[in-house]
Each structure stands twice: as structure tokens, then as C-alpha cells.
Amino acid sequence: MIDPSAVDFGKTAGDYARHRAGFPEELFERLAGFGVGLPGQRVVDLGTGAGTMARGFAARGCLATGIDIAPALLEEARRLAAGEGRAVEFRLAAAEQTGLPGESFDGVAAGQCWHWFDRPRAAQEVRRLLVPGGWLLIAHFNWIPLPGNVAEATEQLIEHHNPAWGLGGGSGVHPAWLRDVALAGFRHIETFSFDTEAPYTHSGWRARIRASAGVGASLPAERVARFDQELRGLLEERFPAEPLSVPHRVFALICRSPVTAAGLAGGNP
């Protein structure tokens, strides 16, 4: 996988905020059945990016805080939250060391970002932040490359321009995260996934890909422009119909911080 230190999503904050499809509403609806994202819950969204997940939880009555290391993305997140009338606090901090008070949150979320963290350290920070019995959600919303489809062709083009990318060919399911949370002491680990289609115009898909780790977040501007023109030609030649219908898979892992004997005595969940 590409070196996380070589990736800066702040370089592509505009495209990121406008063209990366956020998690679908169905995810939040399903999460409610697990007691995740209920009104009044205090939630931290790690690696919040443009605040998609933090804003989604705020829309459901949660008290949401979004954390990210990219100032440009946090500015986009604040702009989007204000436009939606969502009261979200956004803070500049790393997932591994948030600076937030311990045992003060009912839930912690990490949407589309767990692989960028120092995962053992991030898991321990989550343990520190959560009240006993609090939940951790790790979620992804990935396009699915299939033989001959636009996602596969786009991945091949990314790999041609950035051989170090190394994130192509995925299934959208992330079993390694189950080991991460188990090693950190989390309990009641559950996962689910479902598929959906995301529509994109040609210009929208190009912007979405510019906002990816292998393109706008890691390549110099002149190479991004060269890639973008090649993608434009590829779409016009091989996938002329608009909108494109790009298959995506939602994956969610939910687990709970252990409840201590003291916590049980105090009535924690």
C-alpha cells in the first residue's frame, strides 16, 4: 500500500468535499438497529475528512465531533455542516492522539480511514475515549472493480500513473479490522455489508478519482492533470453513457468497549 506519509487529502479538498459520495442513508438506518448513532449520543468521528459521517450522525441528533489532520478538509467540513445547519465541532488532531477527554463518548466512528492510521495506537485511543460499553464503528464505502467495468478500468489507469498506489482490486470487505479490535480488547464484534450503485457523470467521476489517494492526494499537479485527461479519454471511448452507474459496497464493523465490574455496578450499558 502507498506510504500514508505520502498522502495528503488536503491537496484535493475541493474535489473531496464535492465529489466523494458520502455514506448512504441506509447505513445509518441499519446502524440504529445496533444502538449506533442514536439521538443524544456523544460521537467522535476520526479521520472525518469533509465530515460526511459526523454530519450524518448530527442529523440524527447525536452530539458529534469530527477529527482530522488536514486543515483544508476541516474547512470544507465546517462549510458543509453550516450549509446543512448541523452543529458539529471539528478539531485538528490525529486519530492516535485526539486530545479529547477520556471516557467521555458513547461512540467513535472511523469512516473510510482506518487503514491510514497507526491501527494499534488508534484502537487504544478509542478505548480511552469511550465510556464502558461504548461502541466503535469502522465503515467503508468502496467502489467494486469487476471485469470490464469502469471501476476496474479506472484502477488500471491509476496503477499505470502511480504504481505505488497498491489499493486496487479490493472486495470492499476488510476482515483484518476484526483482528485489530479483538487485540485491543473490544467485545461483541459484528460486521455486515450491502451493495448499492452510485451514479456519476463523467466530470463527477473524474473529480472523484482526482480526490483519491493514488491521484490528487499523492501525485504532483502536472501528473494529476495528465492522468485526468487520460481518464477523460477512457470514459469517452469505453463508457460513453451518462450517468455512469458504479457498483459500491458498504462494509461496517461494530464492537463494544469492555464493561468493567465497576461499570456494571454504576449502571453503564
Residue pairs with C-beta under 8 A, 6 or more apart in sequence:
1 115
1 166
1 167
2 162
2 164
2 165
2 166
2 167
2 213
2 214
2 218
3 164
4 116
6 164
6 218
7 116
7 213
7 217
7 218
8 70
8 217
8 218
9 16
9 49
9 70
9 73
9 211
9 213
9 217
10 70
10 71
10 72
10 73
11 72
11 216
11 217
12 210
12 211
12 215
12 216
12 217
13 50
13 70
13 72
13 73
13 75
13 76
14 76
15 207
15 208
15 210
15 211
15 216
16 49
16 50
16 73
16 76
16 211
17 50
17 73
17 76
17 77
17 79
17 80
18 207
19 204
19 207
19 208
19 210
19 211
20 49
20 50
20 52
20 208
20 211
21 141
21 198
21 200
21 208
21 248
22 52
22 53
22 56
22 141
23 52
23 53
23 56
23 111
23 139
23 141
23 250
24 141
24 196
24 250
26 194
26 196
26 250
27 139
27 141
27 250
27 252
28 37
28 56
28 57
28 60
30 192
30 194
30 252
31 37
31 137
31 252
31 254
32 38
32 60
34 135
34 190
34 254
35 135
36 107
36 135
36 137
36 254
37 43
37 56
37 57
37 60
37 62
37 107
38 60
38 61
38 62
39 60
39 61
39 62
40 61
40 62
40 63
41 57
41 62
41 63
41 106
41 107
42 62
42 63
42 65
42 104
42 105
42 106
42 107
43 54
43 57
43 62
43 63
43 64
43 65
43 105
43 106
43 107
43 108
43 109
44 64
44 65
44 66
44 67
44 98
44 100
44 105
44 107
44 108
44 109
44 129
45 51
45 53
45 54
45 57
45 64
45 65
45 66
45 67
45 108
45 109
45 110
45 111
46 67
46 95
46 98
46 108
46 109
46 110
46 113
46 117
46 122
46 126
47 67
47 68
47 95
47 110
47 111
47 112
47 113
47 114
47 116
47 117
48 54
48 66
48 67
48 68
48 73
48 74
48 77
48 90
48 111
49 68
49 70
49 73
49 77
49 111
49 112
49 113
50 73
50 76
50 77
50 80
51 66
51 76
51 77
51 78
51 80
51 81
51 88
51 90
52 111
53 66
53 109
53 111
53 139
54 64
54 65
54 66
54 77
54 81
54 88
54 90
54 109
55 64
55 77
55 80
55 81
55 84
55 86
55 88
57 64
57 109
58 64
58 81
58 86
58 87
58 88
59 84
59 86
62 107
64 86
64 88
64 89
65 88
65 89
65 90
65 91
65 100
65 105
66 74
66 77
66 88
66 89
66 90
66 91
67 90
67 91
67 92
67 93
67 94
67 95
67 98
67 100
68 74
68 77
68 90
68 92
68 93
69 92
69 93
69 94
71 92
74 90
74 91
74 92
77 88
77 90
78 90
81 87
81 88
81 90
91 98
91 99
91 100
93 99
93 100
95 110
95 113
95 117
95 122
95 125
96 117
96 118
96 121
96 122
96 125
97 121
97 125
98 125
98 129
100 129
102 128
102 129
103 128
103 129
103 130
103 131
103 132
104 129
104 131
105 129
105 130
105 131
105 134
106 130
106 131
106 134
106 135
107 130
107 134
107 135
107 136
107 137
108 126
108 129
108 130
108 134
108 135
108 136
108 137
109 136
109 137
109 138
109 139
110 117
110 122
110 136
110 137
110 138
110 139
111 137
111 139
111 140
111 141
112 139
112 140
112 141
114 122
114 138
114 174
114 177
114 180
115 174
119 180
120 180
120 183
120 184
123 136
123 180
123 181
123 183
123 184
123 186
124 184
126 136
126 184
126 257
127 184
127 185
127 186
127 257
130 136
130 257
131 257
131 263
131 268
132 257
132 258
132 259
132 260
132 263
132 268
132 269
133 256
133 257
133 258
133 259
133 263
133 268
133 269
134 256
134 257
135 254
135 255
135 256
135 257
136 181
136 186
136 253
136 254
136 255
136 256
136 257
137 252
137 253
137 254
138 174
138 177
138 181
138 252
138 253
139 250
139 251
139 252
139 253
140 172
140 174
140 249
140 250
140 251
140 252
141 248
141 249
141 250
142 170
142 172
142 248
142 249
142 251
143 151
143 198
143 246
143 247
143 248
144 151
144 170
144 171
144 172
144 195
144 247
144 248
144 249
145 151
145 152
145 155
145 168
145 169
145 170
146 152
146 247
149 246
149 247
150 205
150 235
150 238
150 239
150 244
150 246
151 246
151 247
153 234
153 238
153 239
154 205
154 209
154 231
154 234
155 168
155 169
156 168
157 227
157 230
157 231
157 234
158 165
158 168
158 209
158 212
158 214
158 215
158 227
159 165
159 168
159 214
161 214
161 215
161 219
161 223
161 226
161 227
161 230
162 214
162 215
162 218
162 219
164 218
165 213
165 214
165 218
167 213
167 214
171 249
172 193
172 248
172 249
172 250
172 251
173 193
173 249
173 251
174 251
174 253
177 253
178 189
178 191
178 253
181 189
181 253
181 255
182 189
185 257
185 258
186 255
186 256
186 257
186 258
187 255
187 256
187 257
187 258
188 254
188 255
188 256
189 253
189 254
189 255
190 253
190 254
190 255
191 251
191 252
191 253
191 254
192 251
192 252
193 249
193 250
193 251
193 252
194 249
194 250
195 247
195 248
195 249
195 250
196 247
196 248
196 249
196 250
197 245
197 246
197 247
197 248
198 245
198 246
198 248
199 243
199 244
199 245
199 246
200 208
200 243
200 244
200 246
201 242
201 243
201 244
202 232
202 235
202 236
202 242
202 244
204 243
205 231
205 235
205 244
205 246
206 228
206 231
206 232
206 235
209 215
209 228
209 231
210 216
210 224
210 227
210 228
211 217
215 224
215 227
215 228
216 224
219 227
235 244
259 268
259 269
